[in-house]
Amino acid sequence: MRPFVPQKLPVKNLNWERLSFLISKANSSLSKYSGLLDALLNPEILLAPITTQEAVLSSKIEGTQATFSEVYKLEAGAEQDKAKENDINEIINYRKAITASLEMLERRQFIHLNMLKELHKVLLSGVRGENRARGEFRKIQNFIGPYGCDQEMAVYVPPIPENVQDCLGDWERYVNNDEQEVLVQLAVMHAQFEIIHPFIDGNGRTGRILIPIFLLQKGYLKKPAFYLSEYLEANRGAYYEALRNISKSNDWQGWVEFFLKAIAEQSERGKLKAEKILNLYEDMKKNFYDAAKSRYYINILDTFFKKPIINLTTLLSDSGIFNRKTATQILDKLAKKGYVEILKKGSGSSPTIFAFPALINIIENKEESVF
């Protein structure tokens, strides 16, 4: 299979009239979701768990098997299956890359090629692919296909390495200019990045991180909490097929329609989940207070919303409660009421590990405790 030659942007063959309904629906759904986020007094309550779940699901598209709760268990010091530790570290890197991208956007206010390289460097640090030109645009030909296949049997072959820089320059100009509709521009931006496939490895994850960053840059979001990986992972086959059809038959229309539907559906799904999280927070404010009868109840509650599995040492540090005995007494009362669970009793220098199952069940779409 020959390397693909991407067309220059913007895309010329879109039927905007046919897109109008999908654009309107996607804009409306995203606006409602964004409005809910804008009203939050303490956005970290919602952002922390949603960001971690995005890292889990985006990495899952690339083949990792670790779950949301397993990430926090490892960070809290619980023993994990050694085979999953690398998967978990990839997820943690993804979360770090989101944070790094926000910091870079604050500094320069636009998406740029050095940002891509820095994100890639963070994503592949200490995990699979670390030695595959981490943080550098590729200088060799790569391709997509079944494991062990050669280029002739590939499903897709991106541009030759000599053309990558020119393709990225065109992509960067498009991203930072105005388009007729921002959400269509987002769809084109994401697809063209994957088409160029500028890195040897990690292109999918890098491209998905750019989705909320682009929306922040364009002013569509004030907080980085809209992620598409839940929808894309659930519709992985359709996602890949819509991307492949661009190179196979120049079907940008089909891709943009798929992407706009994804935005609308994920916005609605995200709004429902956010409302569940916020309702849980309001319910637990009263429950934690009634159970603990302590002025520190809100500190502990907020800490569990940011880290739903946490060891006692970290909980003390993050909540600002300096008296270990006081915190332990509060946690024991909460555990007796079933609001938190003890995953592992502390012994010696190993601290007790606590979990907040109600939040984990919402994030992982489960109804019953998994512990």
Secondary structure, DSSP 8 states (H G I E B T S, - for coil): --------SS-S---HHHHHHHHHHHHHHHHHHHHHHHT-SSTHHHHHHHHHHHHHHHHHHTT----HHHHHHHHHT----HHHHHHHHHHHHHHHHHHHHHHHHHHHSS--HHHHHHHHHHHTTTSTTTTTTTTS--SS---B-STT--GGG-SB----HHHHHHHHHHHHHHHTS--SSHHHHHHHHHHHHHHH--SSS-HHHHHHHHHHHHHHHTTS-SSS----HHHHHHTHHHHHHHHHHHHHH--HHHHHHHHHHHHHHHHHHHHHHHHHHHHHHHHHHHHHHHHH-STTHHHHHHHHHH-SEEEHHHHHHHHT---HHHHHHHHHHHHHTTSSEEEE--BTTB--EEE-HHHHHHHTT-SS---
